[in-house]
Amino acid sequence: MATQHGGKTPNLSAEEKHDATKNQPPRAAVLHEIIRLQGDQELERSVAALFWSALAAGLTMGLSLMAMGLLNSRLPSGEAFKVIASFGYCAGFLAVILARQQLFTENTLTAVLPIMSKPTLSNFGRLFRLWGVVLVGNLLGTLLVAYVMLHLPIFDTQTDKAFLEIGRKVMENDTSQMFAKGIISGWMIATMVWMIPSMESAKMWIIILITYLMALGDFTHIVVGTAEVSYLVFAGELPWKDFWLVFAGPTLAGNIIGGSFIFALISHAQIRSDNKKPQKT
């Protein structure tokens, strides 16, 4: 029977009405509150807990470099096969997010929403403490895993060459490209974080979709990219100055702007606008 214009569907039982209500996707305000609460919990964690979780995340993100290198070294050359090899980029993100380890670019959204809801000096202090500890832990982990992958006799020569090619590909970008691509990457990670609470059962596929698109677009990410580019540094192909000034600085700034100042700010503004709407009587 057709739905009445502007009214409810007739002849529904109470149980059917309950089912219809239960199956509605959560409102944006609900997603905002879920992520805000998660962020508030992260802001309350001790420095030691944050650091060890962030260090573990940095080590785990080495899986992305490892998977891409292994796939690239074992697939024929050609753009069509690069499309397949890009799936390796998802490995580190899947492991880190499903294991609930601290990843810096996730915190550009989750930890920022509590501050936007209550912008006090104390909350800003908590945010910068979390960002600082997590970023240092992530970078130390990725630097360590890149060093180990290069210097220990783990991979064959072909795979080592693939790791170097991945780092060289990143460094083909100049500083403005690092920054611009970092904005897109930060925005995409924030989008992923926003989507997951509404589709928890599809979490794995959401992570794969977003991070695979990041790999295809060669968008720069401060944590994965640190493993990729530091491999070049440890191999003697790149000076530390270029690592920090050409890659790390612009990429970090882009990730923060994309995740915090674009996605988080717009999402928060949407919720504030909804809350200001007059309630129907």
C-alpha positions in Angstrom: 0.0 0.0 0.0 1.4 3.4 -0.9 2.8 5.7 1.8 0.5 8.7 2.5 2.1 12.0 1.6 3.5 13.7 4.7 2.0 11.0 7.0 2.8 7.6 8.4 2.5 4.3 6.6 -0.9 2.9 7.6 -1.6 -0.6 9.0 1.7 -1.1 10.7 1.7 -3.1 13.9 3.5 -1.8 17.0 6.3 -4.3 16.4 6.7 -3.2 12.8 6.9 0.4 13.8 9.6 -0.5 16.4 11.6 -2.4 13.7 11.4 0.6 11.3 12.6 2.9 14.1 15.4 0.5 15.1 16.7 0.2 11.5 17.1 3.9 11.0 20.7 5.0 10.5 22.0 7.1 13.4 21.7 10.8 13.2 24.8 12.9 12.6 24.5 14.2 16.2 24.7 10.6 17.5 27.8 9.9 15.4 29.3 13.2 16.7 28.6 12.2 20.3 30.0 8.6 19.9 33.3 10.0 18.4 33.4 12.9 21.0 33.1 10.4 23.9 35.9 8.2 22.3 38.0 11.3 22.0 37.4 12.3 25.6 38.5 8.8 26.7 41.7 9.1 24.7 42.4 12.5 26.2 42.2 11.1 29.7 44.7 8.3 29.1 48.1 8.5 30.7 51.2 9.5 28.8 52.7 6.0 29.2 49.6 4.3 27.9 49.4 6.7 24.9 53.1 6.3 24.1 53.3 2.5 24.1 50.1 2.2 22.1 51.4 4.8 19.6 54.8 3.1 19.4 53.0 -0.2 18.7 50.9 1.5 16.0 54.1 2.9 14.3 55.6 -0.6 14.2 52.4 -2.1 12.9 52.1 0.5 10.2 55.2 -1.0 8.7 52.9 -3.7 7.4 51.7 -1.3 4.7 55.3 -0.8 3.4 56.0 -4.5 3.8 52.8 -5.6 1.9 53.3 -3.1 -0.9 56.9 -4.1 -1.4 56.2 -7.8 -1.4 53.3 -7.3 -3.9 55.3 -5.0 -6.2 58.3 -7.3 -6.2 56.2 -10.4 -7.1 53.8 -8.8 -9.7 54.8 -7.9 -13.3 55.6 -4.3 -13.9 52.8 -2.1 -15.4 50.1 0.2 -14.1 47.5 -2.5 -14.1 49.5 -4.5 -11.5 50.2 -1.4 -9.5 46.4 -1.2 -8.9 46.6 -4.7 -7.3 49.8 -3.9 -5.3 48.1 -0.8 -3.8 45.9 -3.1 -1.7 49.0 -3.7 0.4 48.7 -0.1 1.7 45.6 -1.2 3.6 47.4 -3.8 5.7 48.9 -1.5 8.3 45.7 0.6 8.7 43.6 -2.6 9.2 45.9 -3.9 11.9 46.2 -0.6 13.8 42.5 0.3 13.8 41.2 -3.1 14.5 43.7 -3.5 17.3 42.7 -0.1 18.6 46.2 1.3 18.7 46.9 5.0 18.7 47.2 6.5 15.2 47.9 10.2 14.9 45.6 10.9 12.0 42.7 9.3 13.7 43.2 11.7 16.6 42.9 14.7 14.3 39.2 14.0 14.5 38.4 12.0 17.6 40.4 14.1 20.0 39.4 17.4 18.4 35.6 17.1 18.8 35.7 17.4 22.6 37.8 20.6 22.3 35.3 22.0 19.8 32.5 21.1 22.1 34.2 22.8 25.1 37.1 25.0 23.9 38.9 25.7 27.2 42.7 26.1 27.8 42.7 22.9 29.8 41.2 21.0 26.9 43.6 22.5 24.4 46.4 21.4 26.7 45.1 17.9 26.8 44.8 17.8 23.0 48.4 19.0 22.4 49.7 16.5 25.0 47.9 13.6 23.2 49.0 14.8 19.8 52.6 15.2 20.9 52.9 11.8 22.6 51.1 9.9 19.8 53.0 11.6 17.0 56.4 10.9 18.6 55.4 7.2 19.3 54.1 6.7 15.8 57.2 8.2 14.2 59.6 6.3 16.4 57.8 3.0 15.6 57.9 3.6 11.8 61.5 4.7 11.9 62.5 1.6 13.8 60.6 -0.8 11.5 62.1 0.8 8.4 65.6 0.5 9.9 65.1 -3.1 10.8 63.6 -3.9 7.3 66.6 -2.5 5.6 69.4 -3.8 7.8 68.3 -7.2 8.9 68.5 -10.1 6.3 64.8 -10.5 6.0 63.9 -9.7 2.4 65.4 -10.6 -1.0 67.1 -8.1 -3.2 64.0 -7.7 -5.4 61.9 -6.8 -2.5 64.5 -4.3 -1.1 64.5 -2.6 -4.5 60.7 -2.4 -4.3 60.9 -0.7 -0.9 63.3 1.9 -2.4 61.0 2.5 -5.3 58.0 3.2 -3.0 60.0 5.8 -1.1 61.3 7.4 -4.4 57.7 7.6 -5.6 56.7 9.6 -2.5 59.7 12.0 -2.9 58.7 12.8 -6.5 56.3 15.3 -4.8 57.5 18.8 -4.0 56.6 20.5 -0.7 53.3 22.0 -2.1 52.2 18.6 -3.4 53.1 16.9 -0.1 51.0 19.5 1.7 48.0 19.4 -0.7 47.9 15.6 -0.8 48.3 15.5 3.0 45.1 17.6 3.3 43.2 15.1 1.2 44.7 12.2 3.2 43.7 13.8 6.5 40.2 14.4 5.3 39.8 10.8 4.1 41.0 9.3 7.4 38.6 11.6 9.3 35.8 10.5 6.9 36.6 6.9 7.7 36.5 7.5 11.4 33.1 9.2 11.1 31.7 6.4 9.0 32.7 3.5 11.2 30.3 4.0 14.2 27.3 3.9 11.8 28.5 0.7 10.1 30.4 -1.2 12.7 29.7 -4.5 11.0 31.3 -3.2 7.9 34.4 -1.6 9.6 36.9 -3.7 7.8 35.5 -2.9 4.3 35.3 0.8 5.2 39.0 0.8 6.2 40.0 -1.0 3.0 37.9 1.3 0.8 39.3 4.5 2.2 42.9 3.5 2.5 43.0 1.8 -0.9 41.8 5.0 -2.5 44.5 6.8 -0.6 47.1 4.5 -2.1 45.7 4.8 -5.7 45.8 8.6 -5.4 49.3 8.7 -3.9 48.0 10.9 -1.1 50.6 11.6 1.6 50.2 10.3 5.1 52.6 11.2 7.9 52.8 7.8 9.5 53.0 5.4 6.5 55.1 7.9 4.6 57.6 8.0 7.4 58.3 4.3 7.0 58.5 4.7 3.2 60.7 7.8 3.1 63.0 6.9 6.1 63.8 3.7 4.3 65.5 5.9 1.7 67.3 7.9 4.4 68.7 4.7 6.1 69.7 3.5 2.6 71.8 6.6 2.1 69.7 8.0 -0.8 68.1 10.9 1.0 69.4 13.4 3.7 67.4 13.9 6.9 66.9 17.6 6.0 64.8 16.6 3.0 62.9 14.0 5.1 61.8 16.7 7.6 61.5 19.8 5.3 60.2 18.3 2.1 58.2 15.3 3.4 57.4 15.3 7.1 56.6 19.0 7.8 54.3 19.7 4.8 52.6 16.3 5.1 51.9 16.7 8.8 50.5 20.1 8.3 48.2 18.9 5.6 47.0 15.9 7.6 46.1 18.1 10.5 44.3 20.7 8.3 42.4 18.0 6.4 41.3 16.1 9.6 40.9 18.8 12.1 40.3 22.2 10.4 38.2 20.9 7.6 36.4 17.7 8.4 36.1 18.1 12.2 35.2 21.8 12.0 32.5 21.3 9.4 31.0 18.2 11.1 30.9 20.1 14.4 29.3 23.2 12.7 26.6 20.9 11.2 25.7 19.6 14.7 25.6 23.1 16.2 23.3 24.2 13.4 21.0 21.3 13.9 20.8 22.0 17.6 19.8 25.6 17.0 16.8 24.6 14.9 13.5 25.4 16.6 11.9 22.2 18.0 8.5 21.2 16.6 5.6 21.4 19.0 
